[in-house]
Amino acid sequence: MPDLDKELTEAYIDGLRDRLNKKEVKLGRLQHDFRNLIKDQHILEDEILTIKHTIKKWKQQQ
């Protein structure tokens, strides 16, 4: 009977490892998405500054 307890414990631990690995994969994907969002934010901020600068130039030319 002790062997059955050991097998059940090992199976339970393996299940926990699998769940942890899946969570780590999800976390890695979220981190990747977050980094991409930050890059996109910087690009948008640069575009906004360019537009503001262009508008300022147009107003000065009028």
CYANA upper distance limits for C-alpha pairs under 8 A (distance plus 0.5 A):
  1 MET  CA      5 ASP  CA      7.16
  2 PRO  CA      6 LYS  CA      6.70
  3 ASP  CA      7 GLU  CA      6.59
  4 LEU  CA      8 LEU  CA      6.57
  5 ASP  CA      9 THR  CA      6.56
  6 LYS  CA     10 GLU  CA      6.61
  7 GLU  CA     11 ALA  CA      6.54
  8 LEU  CA     12 TYR  CA      6.53
  9 THR  CA     13 ILE  CA      6.64
 10 GLU  CA     14 ASP  CA      6.55
 11 ALA  CA     15 GLY  CA      6.62
 12 TYR  CA     16 LEU  CA      6.77
 13 ILE  CA     17 ARG  CA      6.67
 14 ASP  CA     18 ASP  CA      6.72
 15 GLY  CA     19 ARG  CA      6.75
 16 LEU  CA     20 LEU  CA      6.58
 17 ARG  CA     21 ASN  CA      6.56
 18 ASP  CA     22 LYS  CA      6.75
 19 ARG  CA     23 LYS  CA      6.75
 20 LEU  CA     24 GLU  CA      6.64
 21 ASN  CA     25 VAL  CA      6.72
 22 LYS  CA     26 LYS  CA      6.73
 23 LYS  CA     27 LEU  CA      6.53
 24 GLU  CA     28 GLY  CA      6.55
 25 VAL  CA     29 ARG  CA      6.77
 26 LYS  CA     30 LEU  CA      6.67
 27 LEU  CA     31 GLN  CA      6.59
 28 GLY  CA     32 HIS  CA      6.69
 29 ARG  CA     33 ASP  CA      6.63
 30 LEU  CA     34 PHE  CA      6.49
 31 GLN  CA     35 ARG  CA      6.68
 32 HIS  CA     36 ASN  CA      6.80
 33 ASP  CA     37 LEU  CA      6.69
 34 PHE  CA     38 ILE  CA      6.79
 35 ARG  CA     39 LYS  CA      6.79
 36 ASN  CA     40 ASP  CA      6.61
 37 LEU  CA     41 GLN  CA      6.55
 38 ILE  CA     42 HIS  CA      6.80
 39 LYS  CA     43 ILE  CA      6.78
 40 ASP  CA     44 LEU  CA      6.64
 41 GLN  CA     45 GLU  CA      6.59
 42 HIS  CA     46 ASP  CA      6.69
 43 ILE  CA     47 GLU  CA      6.75
 44 LEU  CA     48 ILE  CA      6.61
 45 GLU  CA     49 LEU  CA      6.77
 46 ASP  CA     50 THR  CA      6.71
 47 GLU  CA     51 ILE  CA      6.68
 48 ILE  CA     52 LYS  CA      6.64
 49 LEU  CA     53 HIS  CA      6.56
 50 THR  CA     54 THR  CA      6.60
 51 ILE  CA     55 ILE  CA      6.63
 52 LYS  CA     56 LYS  CA      6.64
 53 HIS  CA     57 LYS  CA      6.75
 54 THR  CA     58 TRP  CA      6.75
 55 ILE  CA     59 LYS  CA      6.70
 56 LYS  CA     60 GLN  CA      6.78
 57 LYS  CA     61 GLN  CA      6.77
 58 TRP  CA     62 GLN  CA      7.00
